[in-house]
Every structure is written in C-alpha cells, then in structure tokens.
Amino acid sequence: MSYAALHTHSPESRRLVLGSTSRYRRELLERLRIPFVTASPEVDETPHRGETPPQLALRLALAKAQAVALQFPQAVVIGSDQVADLDGEPLGKPGQHDRAVAQLRRMRGQLVIFQTAVSVVCLASQFEQTQLAQVKVRFRDLSDAEIEAYLRAEEPYDCAGSAKSEGLGIALLDSIDNDDPTALVGLPLIRTCQMIRAAGVRIL
C-alpha cells in the first residue's frame, strides 16, 4: 500500500490500483500523493509477429490493466508498458551486462524513441482509455569505455534501453524531446492524471 497511511480516501473517489511491480512506476505514482495499491499483472510480454514498438507498448499496457482489473473490478486500474524503439525494432530490458553492452553499442549516436503506453480500466464503470507518450532520445557517440563505466556504476539491467535518464544515464544523452517528462522513466503522469480523473479518481 502506498500513501494509504497518510491520506484518507475521498468517498467520491474510486480506489486506485497500479498494475505493475516496477519500483520506478510506483515511485512516480507516489508523487500524486493519493492512496493506491500495487498488483502484478502476470501478462506474457512476448511481441507478436509483425508488431511495431508502439503497437506492442499499447497492447501490453491495456493487457496489464485488464488483467489486474479482473482482480479489482470496482477499482480504477493503471497499466503501463515501455518499449525502446530503434528504427522500428523493439529493444526490451537487457537483464544482464552483456546484453546491455550490446544495446548501448547499437544505440550510440542514434535516435531512439521510447514508446511509453498507459492504460486505465475500470470494469465497474466500463471505463477504458489508452494513450501513448513518445520520447525521442538522441544518444551520444559513446566509447566502449564509457559504456562499461556507466553499466558498472548504475547496473540498469531492468530498464528498456539499458539507461536510467533520472540517474547517471543522463550523461549518455545528447537530447531528450517529449511533452510528458515522466514518460521516459516509465509512467507518463500528465496522461495518467487525465485518465484517472476521467475514470473517477480525485487527485486534488
């Protein structure tokens, strides 16, 4: 439970559930200072044949929200997914050092679009919305030594694209272009606020 001990839940506001076990998404949602619980969506994240990175992110965000909504049918459920998009090829979480090295070598000097989708579902009110936030990131022309030093320092193996922009990973970048600054971390809060308000969650 997050923030439940600090706030009383408004009677006109629906219960909020984050369908994710990601600490990054949990920490972002905590910025709104409203009570929520987290639940694991248990969704197969394998890409479908011919699926583009935006399509993959949108499908998985909705699938996660729908899966958790079955456990909390009266609640407003948030699902989210992020896919690093390099020239139309999805890059997932590296999971280990060697894969992270390979990802960063491919991305150096390149424009990578981080496709971050967020979906909000409430079964009780038949509410369902999904939006996509695109963040264009230009990576510096990194040397192998810089890649190794960064990965040893921050170990971002649970991050799509092998870098944490909110940490030391910002030093790997030339530019970031987006309209929702939290999207790159994993949950576009501007869009999330719009949708959960529409679904019946009071924020302020």
N, C-alpha and C positions, 0 to 999 in steps of 0.2 A: 504494500500500500504506500502511495506517495502523497504527502501533504494532508492525508486524512486526519492526522492528529492535530494539524494546525488550523484547519478550516472546517466549519460545519457546511454540509451540503445543502444548497438552497432548495426549498421544496418544489420550486417550479423548474428546477434544472435536472435533466436526466443524468443518471450515473454514467461515468466515462471509463472506458477500458482501452488501454493501449495493447493492441495485438502484436506484441513484439517483446523479445527478451534482450534487445540491444540496449546496452547501457547508454549509448550515445543518444538514442531516441528518448529514452527515459529522462535523461538529464535535460534535453531540450524541452520536453513537455512540462517538466517541473518549473520551467520559467514562467508558466502561466499561473502558477500558484492556485491551482484548483485540484481537488482530490481525484485520484484515479487509481485503478489497479492495473496490473500487467498480466498478460496471459500469453502462453506460447501458441502460435497459430498452427504448427505442425503441417506445413504445406511443402509439397515437393517443388523445389525451385529449378528443376531441370528445364532449360529452354526448349521450346517446341521447334521442330524443323521449319526453317524459313522465317522465324520470328525475329523482328528487329529489336534493338535495345529498348526503344520507347514502348513497343508493344509488350515486351517481356516485363518491364517495370510496372506498367499499368495492370497487366493481368495478375501479377503476383501481389500487388498492393490490394487489389479487390479480393483476391482469393484468401489472403490473410485476414482481412476484415470480415469476410463472410464466414470463415471457419470459426473465428472467435465469437462472432455474433450468435452462432448456434449454442454456445455455452452461456451467453448473457443476452437472451432475446429482448429484454427490456432496456438494455443499455445502449449507449452510443459507442460504437467501436471504431477505433482508428487502426488502419493497416497501412504499411508503407514498405516501399522497396526501392533500392537504388542500383542502377547498372551503369558502369563506366563504358562509354561508347567511343571506340576508336575506329573511325572510318566505317561505322556500321557494324563493327564486331563487338559483341558484349564481353567485357572483362569483369570477372567476378572477384570475390575475396581470394587472395593468394593462399592463405592458410599456412604457408611455410616460407622460409627465407629464399630458397632457390627460385620459387615461383614469383616472389615479389621482385627479386633482381631482374628476372626476365620481363616482367610487366613494366618496370620503370625504364629499362633499356629501350623497350618498344615505344614508350610514351615520350622520351626525351626529345625536346624540340617540336613536339606535336601538339595539336589542338585536340583535347579530349572533352567530350560532352558528358557530364554526369546527369543521367536521366533519373530524377527522383520523383516517384509517384506516391500520392497519398490518397487513401480511400476512406470514406466514413459511411458506416452502415448502422442502421437501427431497424431490427426486424419488427419491433412492436409498432412503429410508425411508418414502416415501409419506406424508410429514407435510405437513399443510396447515391453517393456522389464520388467521383474520382477525378483528380486533377494531376497534371504533370508539370513539374518545375524543371527546367533545363538550365544547367550551369556550364558555361563554356570556360574551360581551364586551359591555359597555354603553359606547358611545362618548359622549363629552361633546358638548354642542351647540356644535360648532366654528364659529368665524367663517371667512370666506373667507381672511382674512389669516393666521390660524393654519394653515389647510390649506396655503397657499402656502409659508409659512415652514418648516413641517415637511418638505414634499416637497423643497424646495430643499436643506435640511440633510442629509436622510438618503437620498433617492432610492430608496425601497423598491419599485421597479418590478417586481422579481422575486418579490414577496410577495403571496399572496392576501389581499385586503382592504387593500392599499396602506399597511400599517403594520408596523413591527418592534417588538413588545412588549418585546423584550430590549434595545432601544435607546431612542432619544428618543421612539419611538412610544408608550411608556407614558404620556406626558403627554397623549395624546389620549383617554385612557380614564377612565371613572368607576369601573368594577369589572370583575373577572375571576372567574368561577365555574367551577371544574373539579376533577377528582380526580387529575389527572396533569399536573403543572406544566410539563413539557416539551412537551406536546401542541401548545400554541399556536405554538411555534417550528417545529414540523413533524414531530417524531417522538416519540410518547408512550413514553418509556423504561420506565416501570413495566410497561406491557403488553408492550413489546418484550422486556424481560428475562424475563417469564413465559413467553413463547412460544419464545424461542430456547433457554431451559433445557429446555423440554419436547421441543425438537427435537434436543437432544444437544450444545448448546454450553455449555461450562463457563465461568462468569463469575468466580467466586471459588473 
